[in-house]
Amino acid sequence: MDWSHTWYIVGLALMLVHEMDAMRCTEWRIFPGLSMLPDRIGRILFILLHIPLFLFLLAAITAPIPSRAFITGLDIFLIVHMGLHLLFLLHPKNAFKDVWSWSIIAGAALCGALDLFMGL
């Protein structure tokens, strides 16, 4: 693995941990579209939607030559992702309230910002 983008790699790891935390916090209950479904169906769809996402991430990070566009896109997504969590902070079913969850979310955004900055 190419460690020239260490912050991107750490940010990606934090994002994957966040997805584990998202199951604990029942994130599908605040996700537009999924929140309108019965809880069991929303949970199943939330999990199924992550399969192609994880396949895409695994393909991108195992490519022989890392795509700078992918790395930059993920860096930006990590920052935007935190903005989305801030936007939904007051949602009545938002369970991302503890320091642990916010450390993961903010840590991933910080890593994305650092990687972008280091790439300038």
MARNUZA-561284 format. One record per residue (C-alpha): residue number from 0; residue in one letter; x, y, z. Coordinates in pm, whole numbers, plus 50000, padded with zeros to 5 digits. Example, Ala and Ser with C-alpha at 12.3 -4.5 7.8 and 13.67 -1.06 7.14 Angstrom:
2
ATOM; i; aa; east; north; up
ATOM; 0; A; 51230; 49550; 50780
ATOM; 1; S; 51367; 49894; 50714
//
This chain:
120
ATOM; i; aa; east; north; up
ATOM; 0; M; 50000; 50000; 50000
ATOM; 1; D; 50121; 50350; 49918
ATOM; 2; W; 50152; 50543; 50244
ATOM; 3; S; 50228; 50875; 50074
ATOM; 4; H; 49877; 50983; 50172
ATOM; 5; T; 49884; 50872; 50534
ATOM; 6; W; 49608; 51115; 50639
ATOM; 7; Y; 49380; 50981; 50365
ATOM; 8; I; 49442; 50624; 50486
ATOM; 9; V; 49374; 50717; 50849
ATOM; 10; G; 49061; 50910; 50739
ATOM; 11; L; 48939; 50607; 50545
ATOM; 12; A; 48997; 50384; 50848
ATOM; 13; L; 48800; 50627; 51066
ATOM; 14; M; 48520; 50632; 50810
ATOM; 15; L; 48498; 50252; 50819
ATOM; 16; V; 48487; 50261; 51200
ATOM; 17; H; 48216; 50527; 51171
ATOM; 18; E; 48008; 50284; 50965
ATOM; 19; M; 48034; 50034; 51251
ATOM; 20; D; 47927; 50309; 51491
ATOM; 21; A; 47643; 50396; 51251
ATOM; 22; M; 47493; 50054; 51314
ATOM; 23; R; 47506; 50115; 51689
ATOM; 24; C; 47348; 50458; 51641
ATOM; 25; T; 47083; 50331; 51395
ATOM; 26; E; 47186; 50588; 51134
ATOM; 27; W; 46922; 50470; 50885
ATOM; 28; R; 46663; 50634; 51110
ATOM; 29; I; 46797; 50979; 51012
ATOM; 30; F; 46894; 50892; 50652
ATOM; 31; P; 46665; 51062; 50398
ATOM; 32; G; 46450; 50795; 50238
ATOM; 33; L; 46543; 50512; 50472
ATOM; 34; S; 46397; 50696; 50771
ATOM; 35; M; 46048; 50659; 50621
ATOM; 36; L; 46071; 50279; 50614
ATOM; 37; P; 45996; 50035; 50893
ATOM; 38; D; 46305; 50000; 51113
ATOM; 39; R; 46390; 49644; 51007
ATOM; 40; I; 46366; 49726; 50634
ATOM; 41; G; 46564; 50049; 50677
ATOM; 42; R; 46840; 49861; 50858
ATOM; 43; I; 46859; 49589; 50592
ATOM; 44; L; 46870; 49844; 50308
ATOM; 45; F; 47131; 50051; 50494
ATOM; 46; I; 47352; 49742; 50516
ATOM; 47; L; 47290; 49636; 50155
ATOM; 48; L; 47368; 49984; 50022
ATOM; 49; H; 47708; 49966; 50190
ATOM; 50; I; 47811; 49653; 49996
ATOM; 51; P; 47871; 49834; 49662
ATOM; 52; L; 48021; 50127; 49851
ATOM; 53; F; 48273; 49901; 50026
ATOM; 54; L; 48346; 49714; 49701
ATOM; 55; F; 48423; 50048; 49533
ATOM; 56; L; 48646; 50156; 49823
ATOM; 57; L; 48833; 49824; 49826
ATOM; 58; A; 48886; 49837; 49450
ATOM; 59; A; 49014; 50194; 49471
ATOM; 60; I; 49257; 50135; 49758
ATOM; 61; T; 49397; 49814; 49610
ATOM; 62; A; 49465; 49963; 49266
ATOM; 63; P; 49833; 49935; 49167
ATOM; 64; I; 49853; 50311; 49118
ATOM; 65; P; 49640; 50518; 49358
ATOM; 66; S; 49402; 50753; 49178
ATOM; 67; R; 49468; 51111; 49287
ATOM; 68; A; 49111; 51200; 49184
ATOM; 69; F; 48972; 50927; 49411
ATOM; 70; I; 49191; 51035; 49702
ATOM; 71; T; 49090; 51400; 49660
ATOM; 72; G; 48724; 51302; 49625
ATOM; 73; L; 48735; 51096; 49944
ATOM; 74; D; 48915; 51377; 50128
ATOM; 75; I; 48638; 51617; 50027
ATOM; 76; F; 48368; 51363; 50115
ATOM; 77; L; 48512; 51319; 50466
ATOM; 78; I; 48476; 51694; 50522
ATOM; 79; V; 48127; 51714; 50368
ATOM; 80; H; 48023; 51407; 50569
ATOM; 81; M; 48092; 51594; 50892
ATOM; 82; G; 47886; 51885; 50759
ATOM; 83; L; 47596; 51649; 50695
ATOM; 84; H; 47618; 51518; 51050
ATOM; 85; L; 47613; 51876; 51177
ATOM; 86; L; 47309; 51944; 50958
ATOM; 87; F; 47123; 51648; 51112
ATOM; 88; L; 47250; 51713; 51465
ATOM; 89; L; 46907; 51818; 51594
ATOM; 90; H; 46716; 51538; 51420
ATOM; 91; P; 46504; 51371; 51691
ATOM; 92; K; 46634; 51022; 51604
ATOM; 93; N; 47000; 51121; 51580
ATOM; 94; A; 47198; 50901; 51821
ATOM; 95; F; 47544; 51039; 51730
ATOM; 96; K; 47563; 51240; 52050
ATOM; 97; D; 47862; 51107; 52242
ATOM; 98; V; 48227; 51206; 52232
ATOM; 99; W; 48322; 50872; 52076
ATOM; 100; S; 48097; 50917; 51772
ATOM; 101; W; 48199; 51278; 51721
ATOM; 102; S; 48569; 51197; 51762
ATOM; 103; I; 48540; 50950; 51476
ATOM; 104; I; 48339; 51187; 51253
ATOM; 105; A; 48554; 51493; 51325
ATOM; 106; G; 48875; 51288; 51309
ATOM; 107; A; 48788; 51163; 50962
ATOM; 108; A; 48709; 51519; 50847
ATOM; 109; L; 49035; 51647; 50994
ATOM; 110; C; 49228; 51372; 50816
ATOM; 111; G; 49060; 51463; 50487
ATOM; 112; A; 49148; 51829; 50536
ATOM; 113; L; 49508; 51746; 50629
ATOM; 114; D; 49551; 51523; 50325
ATOM; 115; L; 49410; 51794; 50099
ATOM; 116; F; 49640; 52052; 50256
ATOM; 117; M; 49946; 51825; 50227
ATOM; 118; G; 49865; 51766; 49859
ATOM; 119; L; 49878; 52137; 49773
//
